[in-house]
Amino acid sequence: MQIAYLTQGKLFLTTHNAQPKEIESEFGQTVQVRSLQIQRQKAWKNRGIMEMMMPPAAVTQMKNQPEATIPIAITSLCQGQDQTLLYALEAGDVGGIFRFDPSCDRELRLFHNADFRVGHLDYQPELGLIACTTTYATGISNIATMAIDGNRPRDITEGDSLDLAPRWIPGAGKALVYQSAGLGRTADGYVGDRAPFTIEKLDFKQGDITTLAADPKADLLSPQIGVDGLLYYIRRPYKARHSGFNPLKVLKEILLIPVRLLYAIFQWLNFFTQMYTGKPLMRAGTHQKVEPKMLKAWGEWITPEQLKDKNFGDADAPSLVPRTWQLVRQPQQGVGNPEVIAEGVLAFDLAPDGTIVFTNGSAIYRIDPQGQRSRLLVANWIESVTALSALPN
């Protein structure tokens, strides 16, 4: 089995016991080069005036600063037609859908714009349609479809909601499943909270939407229908953004005000001291703290320090999500209790033969149709995993 996975916005391809190969976007690299050229042109115009106004130590420090580059991130991928890959890419304010052909190492841009973000791709070869998510500045996300040779995605759901992660249903024609949650807004129009994610089925032929699974105490994420006809998804506890008034939390915030104020004053004085003398106020203990890496999974920021089950998982590949993030399966109509397949699951995918691949953020595992579990690879900060049919080397 060949596996594709994303880590920190980078795309890797690998087979069992093979060294992962990174796939870089030519479009993303071009955007970065153009951005650096524009920065350098502006810097040469302003450097003379700035150097006259700044102290020598600050000028030296400014010249030693590395050039800022536009972040490039591949946010979603799926297998396309003729053994190609489709992926969504974000480059600064621009995002789009791209096709990559591993046989000739060639990237083709299918669509790009700066009006909305595209993600959660899934391709239906019989229909020649890409299902995806379109996310707007207003905070809403819709399910959209785009022909493989089309101009741009077209929204097929609407409303004040988060509709995410569409997946085509095998053998069902033009029908898909996705996760959906309603949004609650403040009087000023800002998103204040959201409802728990439910799993919906959209049948294009019937023209209706059916709820397949819902739990008022849990988010149901990343739904897929397997070749066995069962519904698979990730279940995690639902946490409302506003949990009500907590007097202890308010008291804690009040007591921390003087500490935060003193720290801000010290940092302000330290900044000007370094600018004019090139030295900090205190050498001991004033080194800049390196913030831990964070991973955003289904709307939540996760760091290892936040986990209660720090020893959960393999010793060399601890889970980045808690045990309560469970991979479950159930009949589509919800008859019977959901069956828990694995715990600490951040993302998963189903292969055409019924094999399940999933990740806990630190490793990728495989469950074959007979239920045997094995580990495929270990990597850092894995965001998603995709099972692929054989691709050209």
C-alpha positions, 0 to 999 in steps of 0.5 A, spaced: 500 500 500 502 506 498 500 512 503 500 520 502 500 524 508 501 531 510 505 534 516 506 541 517 503 543 510 508 538 507 506 533 502 510 526 503 509 519 499 511 513 501 510 505 501 511 500 506 519 500 509 520 506 504 523 512 505 518 518 505 519 522 499 516 530 499 512 533 493 514 540 493 509 545 489 512 549 483 506 554 484 508 555 491 515 556 490 514 561 485 509 565 489 515 565 495 520 567 490 516 573 487 514 575 494 522 575 496 523 580 490 518 585 492 520 585 499 527 586 496 525 592 492 522 595 497 527 594 502 532 598 497 528 604 497 527 605 504 533 602 507 537 609 506 532 613 510 531 608 515 539 607 517 539 614 518 534 614 523 536 608 527 542 607 532 548 603 529 546 596 533 539 596 531 541 597 523 546 591 524 540 587 528 536 589 522 541 587 517 542 580 520 534 578 520 532 573 515 528 574 510 520 573 511 517 568 506 510 567 504 508 560 508 506 555 503 501 549 506 498 543 502 492 543 506 488 537 503 489 531 498 486 525 495 487 521 489 485 523 482 484 520 475 490 516 471 494 515 478 495 523 479 494 526 486 489 532 487 491 537 493 489 544 496 494 549 497 495 555 500 500 561 499 499 567 503 492 570 501 492 565 495 489 558 495 487 553 489 486 546 487 492 543 483 494 536 480 500 532 480 503 527 476 508 523 479 510 519 473 513 526 470 513 530 476 509 535 473 504 540 477 498 543 473 494 548 476 486 547 476 483 553 480 486 558 484 483 565 487 483 569 493 476 570 495 475 563 499 479 558 501 478 551 498 480 544 502 477 537 504 478 534 497 475 528 494 474 525 487 469 521 484 472 518 477 465 516 474 462 523 475 469 526 474 467 531 480 471 534 485 468 535 492 471 540 496 469 545 502 469 553 501 471 557 507 469 564 507 471 570 511 464 570 514 466 564 518 461 559 514 464 553 510 460 550 504 460 543 500 462 545 493 463 541 487 468 542 481 468 538 474 476 536 473 476 540 467 472 546 470 473 553 472 471 554 479 468 550 485 460 551 485 457 551 492 451 546 493 450 547 501 448 554 504 446 557 510 450 559 517 454 553 518 460 549 518 459 544 512 466 540 512 469 534 509 465 531 504 466 524 501 463 520 495 459 514 497 462 508 493 457 505 489 451 510 490 452 515 484 452 522 485 451 522 493 456 524 499 456 524 506 459 530 510 460 533 517 455 539 519 455 544 525 450 550 525 453 557 528 451 562 533 453 569 532 453 575 537 449 581 536 455 584 532 455 578 527 461 575 529 461 567 530 460 566 538 459 558 538 457 552 534 453 546 535 456 539 535 458 536 528 453 531 525 454 527 519 449 528 513 448 525 507 446 529 501 443 525 495 443 529 489 438 525 485 433 525 491 435 532 492 435 531 500 439 531 506 439 526 511 442 526 518 446 519 519 449 520 526 448 525 531 450 526 538 449 532 543 455 531 547 460 529 541 463 532 535 462 527 529 468 528 524 471 526 517 465 521 515 466 516 510 462 510 507 466 503 507 465 498 501 462 494 507 456 499 507 458 501 514 459 509 516 466 510 519 467 517 523 471 520 528 468 521 535 470 526 540 467 530 546 464 536 544 466 543 548 462 549 547 466 555 546 462 559 552 461 554 558 458 560 562 460 564 568 466 561 572 468 565 578 474 561 580 477 563 573 475 570 573 479 571 580 485 567 577 485 572 571 484 578 576 490 576 580 494 575 574 493 582 571 499 585 575 504 579 573 502 580 566 503 588 566 510 588 570 512 583 564 510 587 559 513 593 562 520 589 562 519 587 555 518 594 553 524 596 556 528 590 554 526 592 547 529 599 547 535 597 551 537 592 545 535 597 540 540 602 542 546 598 545 545 591 542 545 588 549 539 585 553 537 588 560 539 581 563 543 576 560 541 570 564 534 567 563 532 572 558 533 568 552 527 568 547 522 562 549 521 557 543 514 556 543 512 549 542 509 547 535 502 546 535 497 542 530 490 545 528 486 539 528 478 540 526 478 547 529 482 545 535 489 547 537 493 541 540 500 541 543 503 535 547 503 539 553 495 540 553 494 532 553 492 528 559 494 522 556 502 524 555 504 516 555 498 514 551 501 510 544 507 507 543 513 510 546 517 513 540 510 515 537 505 518 543 499 520 541 497 528 539 490 527 541 487 524 547 484 517 548 477 520 547 478 521 540 475 515 537 475 511 530 468 508 530 463 505 525 456 503 525 450 502 520 448 508 516 441 508 519 444 508 526 441 501 528 445 498 533 451 501 538 457 504 534 463 500 535 470 503 537 475 501 532 481 505 535 483 510 540 487 517 539 485 517 532 487 524 529 485 522 522 484 516 518 482 513 511 479 507 507 482 503 502 478 500 496 479 493 499 477 495 506 483 496 509 483 502 514 489 507 515 489 512 521 494 516 525 495 519 532 499 525 529 506 521 531 505 515 527 501 511 521 497 505 523 494 500 518 488 495 520 487 490 514 480 487 513 481 481 518 482 486 523 490 485 524 493 492 526 500 494 524 504 500 524 507 503 517 511 509 519 513 514 524 513 522 523 512 528 526 506 532 526 502 528 521 495 532 520 492 527 515 493 520 511 490 518 505 491 511 502 493 510 495 492 505 489 499 504 486 502 510 483 508 511 479 515 511 482 
